[in-house]
Amino acid sequence: MEIMRIAHFIIKHRISVIWTEYIDKTFDGFQEIDMDHGVKWMNKWKTKMHEAKLAAPQAKHSQDQ
C-alpha cells in the first residue's frame, strides 16, 4: 500500500514537472503558474485561437477564387 502511495506521488510529481517544463518552453517561460499567469495565458491562447479562426475562412475563400 505504501509503495502505491509513493509511486502515485512520484507519477504526479513527474507529470507536474513535465507540464511546468512544457509551459516554460512553450509560453514565454512562465516559471510558476499562478492565477495571474494562468489568466494571462488563457487570454493569449483565446486570442491566438480567435485569430486562427479568422484566418481559416479567409484562406479557404482565397483558394475558391
WORALIN-V153421 format. One record per helix or strand of 3 or more residues. SS is the DSSP state (a for helix, b for strand). FROM is the first residue (numbers start at 1). LEN is the number of residues. If there is no record, write none. Layout:
BEGIN
ss=SS from=FROM len=LEN
ss=SS from=FROM len=LEN
END
This chain:
BEGIN
ss=a from=2 len=25
ss=a from=35 len=30
END
